[in-house]
Amino acid sequence: MAALRREFLLYLAAFLLPLCGATPSDILYRVPEEQPPNTLIGSLAADQGLPDTGHLYKLEVGSPYLRVDGKTGDIYTTEIPIDRETLRDCRNLFEGDKCYLEFEVSITDMVKGLGSGPRLIEGRIEVMDINDNTPQFSSPILTLSIPENTHIGALFSIPMATDRDSGNNGVAEYSLSTGPDADQLFSLQVAVDTDEKLPQLVVMGNLDREKKDSYDLNIRVVDGGRPARASSALLRVIVTDQNDNAPKFERSHYDAELPENSPLGHSVLQVRANDADTGTNGEIDYSLHQMSEAVQRLLRIDRSTGVIYVKGLVDREEENFLKFFVVAKDRGPNSKSSKVLVTLTVRDQNDNAPTIEIRGIGLVTHQHGVANISEDMPVGTPVALVQVSDRDEGENAVVTCVVAGDVPFQLQPLSESTNDRKRKYFLQTTTLLDYERVKDYRIEIVAVDSGNPALSSTNSLKVQVTDMNDNTPSFSPAMLEVDFAEGNQPGDKVLDVVATDADSGSNAELVYSIIERSASGLFEIDADTGEVRVKNLLDREETERYEFRVAAADKGVPSKTGTASVVVNVLDCNDNDPKFMLSGYSFSVIENMPPLNPVGVVTVTDVDKGDNARVRLFVEPDNGKFVIQNGTGNILSSISFDREKESTYTFRLKAVDAGEPPRSSYVGVTINVLDENDNAPYVTKPANSSYTYLTPDTPPDTRVEVVEAEDIDSGPNAELVYTITGGNPYGLFHISPTTGEITLAQAFTGEHNGLHRLVVQVKDNGKPPRHTTALVHVFVNDTKANVSLIEVLVGHSLYTPLDRDIAGDPNYALAQRSNILYGSLAGIAGVILVIVAVVVIRHRLQKDTKSGYQAGKKESKDLYAPKQGPKNSKGKKSKKSKAPKPAKPLEEDEEASLQKGLKFNLINDTVSDSPRIHLPLNYPPGSPDLGRHYRSNSPLPSIQLQPQSPSASKKHQAVQDLPATNTFVGTGDNNSTGSDQYSDYSYKANPPKYSNKQT
């Protein structure tokens, strides 16, 4: 980087710039074009011999290509690269001419102050060319006509390539590549003519147009840069008839003057060339060659006459010099051409008025045409830098500049510069300024050039004199005290504070504020008027005295501030209501609590004093249920509570103080009666005498029944839990403990056919808990055609003790083994069994005719009385009575189904002489007497009472006294299996689930 910096800083020629009025020395730096941003070009501090600190550098001229470090004076490149080929002053340079970029930097001495005045450094940067442009041919396809029979060694000029770079970066060499058909016919020769390299095609063999009339060659041009740039074009050689003379211009160089603002179509000059050939080979066409964009825009040439005309607006200030070539080309088939250099100098016309540029200098900045200067500045202080220039030249650019009017300002030339086209002046004061006398000035600057007629222009600057802030605001008196009553409204005025300032203008404009943050939340002050207002409601009981400080600050720079103390004494009044400690009270009491017991305590306060703080309490509405004790705040009940009748009591308490006028407040009170578990659940669904029918192929998870129950208690006392406590020995059924839904847990088998009685216990979560027992009957069979039979089974279940399981067919396994035995014997004794069966059936029919039941005959025996045991003392079993013959014979399959369906699966601890409990049955007209059939032939076991149990008649009565919903109610632990109505019975603990024999 250091080596690169030394390469950029090739030359440094500068001297320290003297004070205002001295002649600055030019500074010259050199830098290659197209350098990256922030490339160091030169250091003014080091080059001028100035210290590194204490100076402020500012770039006045040179943007946007340059920037200057304000502290060190280092000059850097910017984001906009310096392109030598596009700089305005470097567009039409001749070979060897140098390209310069001018810059100006002002230096302000920060140690001596603003009054010492800035200095201005002018310099130039030589922009050196780099190889950033590729040489290009005028067209990607170049056409060259060569006559046939041209002698070997003949030369033909090839259109030259152009390169916007200069010097070594310009065109360096040409090369030619040919195909196999032209390899022996053509070669390339480069001639050097002054500063140009002229490519020429050399004919190396005989050309015969009749054999081949064109050849395509490739010509390549390379510049001399490092690295080199190159391009190529197609050179198409057309073989024509011979034309051996090229046009020749009458002069080797044409130059002329072109007046600025020439009208369109104005003739500039005429070029002429002669051709020794005749006919079309001697006719010449003129064209412009190697012309810049400006030449293309401003000029045109007559193709036949060679007269050059103006076709665009000519402005010397834009283009002051034009350089181009004119090519003369004959019209022969073997066209020959030549060219001549033409230079045009644009002659100035006084068509530009002087321009006046006013800008800030050093620390004095301008904004919207206004400059601000303090009234205490010394005489000769620069206010602005004025630059006067004229785009014309010569006498037209000589400008005289003066300040018009009677103002205390003058123009001081910055230097004795010989550049009449651009002059710089300091606009500085001539006398001391007085803000109180004149606050601002309008300065008009007039510039007149020396043209004929003369042109002039004006520009103006407004200078505002700023006041010095040298007085502090003051309050009188410095302590302000005021009495202010509490109970105010927010925004009420407290007092006015007033401060004065001897300054004027913004230095005398005051802004009021409250200093303490704690007071700013309670009070506010108008920043402009000083009026103090209260923001919130003041309460003497909270704070009796407020003290804070207020400030008045002027708007000067820097600002000055004065302060004063404010004391606010708050006066008392009865402005506080009695206040309950809580916004609402809620008490809980247990039901059945006796009257005149306390149910709760409330507390009320009043922050006022004396009578204003003496409070009495009242109950509203006063319905006699509750009273309150003044002084203690105890609330007493006048009643005993029953939650099931009323669970919540709500009323208000009124607190009234003794102030004048009195103030009062209210609070709501809620008395919640807590529940005791004094109610047992009761079942609403299903009825104990109902049943649910299921087929043996019912799949698991099928919904069987839902036990629904209610409890008039609340909370945990009303949370119910459902369990199956009996009748489910196989685990066929499952009940949801929360919903009471009974579902099938597993599939049925043959032994499960028949009636199932599920004993469901519904228990609450109270302490102690209460429970209820319900019966759910499920009848499993292939058919339910005989509804009366199912009703008999359900009725019999209601008189069966709850600790006995009724769960399907208990003889299923024995029946399966019997079926195997019967199947073995069936093939041997089939005929014998048929004969025996006929004899037995005939014998039974004769016996039933004598002592069996006859349909329609009223039996004098009480069906509802329990059957007595045998009367003989020897304990012999009484002979079973046979089933009566039904009025209408049953089908064989129906009779078999009935005998199978009437089997109960009971826990049976049989006592042979125990009495049975029979059911009252209601049969529809014409139906068989299934009750008598049941007493005689049913395999159902009798309900056997233990010796300590009551008589069967009392048991019968206990079942008949069930509630309408057939619900058993009880309390106690989970092992209870019956209701309170069964409390006199004692069942054998843990009876066997099944008996292997029928009673």
Sequence and secondary structure as in RCSB ss.txt:
>XXXX:A:sequence
MAALRREFLLYLAAFLLPLCGATPSDILYRVPEEQPPNTLIGSLAADQGLPDTGHLYKLEVGSPYLRVDGKTGDI
YTTEIPIDRETLRDCRNLFEGDKCYLEFEVSITDMVKGLGSGPRLIEGRIEVMDINDNTPQFSSPILTLSIPENT
HIGALFSIPMATDRDSGNNGVAEYSLSTGPDADQLFSLQVAVDTDEKLPQLVVMGNLDREKKDSYDLNIRVVDGG
RPARASSALLRVIVTDQNDNAPKFERSHYDAELPENSPLGHSVLQVRANDADTGTNGEIDYSLHQMSEAVQRLLR
IDRSTGVIYVKGLVDREEENFLKFFVVAKDRGPNSKSSKVLVTLTVRDQNDNAPTIEIRGIGLVTHQHGVANISE
DMPVGTPVALVQVSDRDEGENAVVTCVVAGDVPFQLQPLSESTNDRKRKYFLQTTTLLDYERVKDYRIEIVAVDS
GNPALSSTNSLKVQVTDMNDNTPSFSPAMLEVDFAEGNQPGDKVLDVVATDADSGSNAELVYSIIERSASGLFEI
DADTGEVRVKNLLDREETERYEFRVAAADKGVPSKTGTASVVVNVLDCNDNDPKFMLSGYSFSVIENMPPLNPVG
VVTVTDVDKGDNARVRLFVEPDNGKFVIQNGTGNILSSISFDREKESTYTFRLKAVDAGEPPRSSYVGVTINVLD
ENDNAPYVTKPANSSYTYLTPDTPPDTRVEVVEAEDIDSGPNAELVYTITGGNPYGLFHISPTTGEITLAQAFTG
EHNGLHRLVVQVKDNGKPPRHTTALVHVFVNDTKANVSLIEVLVGHSLYTPLDRDIAGDPNYALAQRSNILYGSL
AGIAGVILVIVAVVVIRHRLQKDTKSGYQAGKKESKDLYAPKQGPKNSKGKKSKKSKAPKPAKPLEEDEEASLQK
GLKFNLINDTVSDSPRIHLPLNYPPGSPDLGRHYRSNSPLPSIQLQPQSPSASKKHQAVQDLPATNTFVGTGDNN
STGSDQYSDYSYKANPPKYSNKQT
>XXXX:A:secstr
 HHHHHHH          STTS    EEEEEESS  TT EEEEHHHHHT  SSSEEEEEEE TTTEEE TTT EE
EE SS   TTT GGGTT  TT   EEEEEEEEEETTT GGG  EEEEEEEEEE  S S  B SSSEEEEEEETT 
 TT EEE    B SS GGGSEEEEEEE  TTTTTTEEEEEEEETTEEEEEEEE S   TTT  EEEEEEEEEESS
SS  EEEEEEEEEEES      EESSSEEEEEEETT  TT EEEE  EE SS GGGG EEEEEES  HHHHHHEE
E TTT EEEE S   TTT SEEEEEEEEEE SSS  EEEEEEEEEEE  S    EEEEE BTTB EETTEEEEET
T  TT EEEEEEEE SS GGGG EEEEEESS SEEEEES   S TTEEEEEEEESS   TTT  EEEEEEEEEE 
SSS  EEEEEEEEEEE       EESSSEEEEEEESS  TT EEEE  EE SS GGGT EEEEE  HHHHTTEEE
 TTT EEEE S   TTT SEEEEEEEEEES SS  EEEEEEEEEEE  S    EESSSEEEEEEETT  SS EEE
E  EE SS GGGG EEEEEES  SSEEE TTT EEEESS   TTT  EEEEEEEEEE SSS  EEEEEEEEEEE 
      EEEES TT EEEE TT  TT EEEE EEE SS GGGG EEEEEEES TT  EEE TTT EEEE S   G
GG EEEEEEEEEEE  SS EEEEEEEEEEESS    HHHHHHHHHHHHTS TTS EES TTHHHHHHHHHHHHHH
HHHHHHHHHHHHHHHHHHHHHHHHHHS  TT    S TTS      STT            SS   HHHHHHHHH
HT         TT           TT   HHHHHHHH         TTS  HHHHHHHHHT  TT  EEEES TT
  S GGGTT    SS  S  SS  
